[in-house]
Amino acid sequence: MTLVALNEQYMSRFIMPHQMHAFHGDYRHVGVEMEMGGLQLSEIARAVTDVFGGTAISRSSFEIDIENARHGSFRVELDASLLKDHEYRRYLALIGIDQDDPQTQHRIDDLLVRLAGTVVPSEVIAPPVRIAALEEMDNLRLCLHQAGAKGTRAALVYAFAVQFNVEAAELKAGYLLDILRAFVLLYESGSTQERIDISRKILPFIRAFPGDYVRAILAENYNPDMTELIRDYLRHNATRNRPLDMLPLFAHLNRDQVMAADVETHLIKPRPTFHYRLPNCRIDEPDWSLAQPWNDWVLVEHLAADKERLREHSRAYLENPLEVVAARIDDWADKVRKWIKK
């Protein structure tokens, strides 16, 4: 098999992790969120019902729920809390605009939707599905692509993203630490990074883990219990703005410890999942699929499970220039990608 064919399979076929069951014994689930432009909320909702069935219910000009769909309830929304929470109304009241008239309110909402549509992403939020059902999520991606959805690179101001909420296989400190170690090694090497679009370099979106934190967790003698693991994470990462946001998972494990920290507590939803945040949504590109970012995540899980290789790469990262380590990790990642032939 040629490298080109291998890459095509890697980008289109979903690789499954070694651990298919979660800490509770049932199959692991993953939630998928996709941001995009170019489509009305009603068009996105129609794509959801075409793929998964269900009934679309408009909650406001900015939110549509799809209920009784296969796998559960979906939500389609404009991703701006100012609109969804109707916070704009108090500003309109200050300048004397009457909002009691339903027709006036409808015209205001319609205007805001059209204005926001140029810079605010529309988002489809799927319910958690079994990992083995991810291909169905990609069917939705394809349907949206065919309907004309625009991705990150379609315009300079489009800072769209994809997010996976991956249910943890275990809730032990050692397992979570190994996932973090594997993630930072692959991320630092570029093996799980897409080219970050210029809009996301300009705007205050995803930021890499700070170097002092990376070095701290890769140290061979770092062996924290859960309280220490959460404490150290919060000390270096008091923000949701990380490519692997651990705050939802840590809040699930110790809500009081996380909520007492100086973080965006009002935005944290405790749940036993890794919040894996991709910097780009390339939904309008014909050769892109959800399999590509998902398979990058599976690389993280494979490296985390390879204890000897994880120690080797961690030690190399701490002792050698990044370029040397990146080459070693990229070589390992290329070998892992060949597993899809099996």
Secondary structure, DSSP 4 states (H G I P E B T S, - for coil): --HHHHHHHHHHSPPPPS--B-TTSSBPEEEEEEEEBSS-HHHHHHHHHHHH--EEEEEETTEEEEEEETTEEEEEEES-HHHHTTTHHHHHHHTT----SHHHHHHHHHHHHHHHTTTSPEEEEPPPEEGGGHHHHHHHHHHHHHHT-B-GGGSTT----EEEEEEPS---HHHHHHHHHHHHHHHHHTTT-PPPPHHHHHTT---PPPHHHHHHHHSTT----HHHHHHHHHHH--SS-SSEE-HHHHHHH-HHHHHTSSS-GGG----SEEEEEES---TT-TT--THHHHHHHHHHHHHHH-HHHHHHHHHHHHHS-HHHHHHHHHHHHHHHHGGGG-
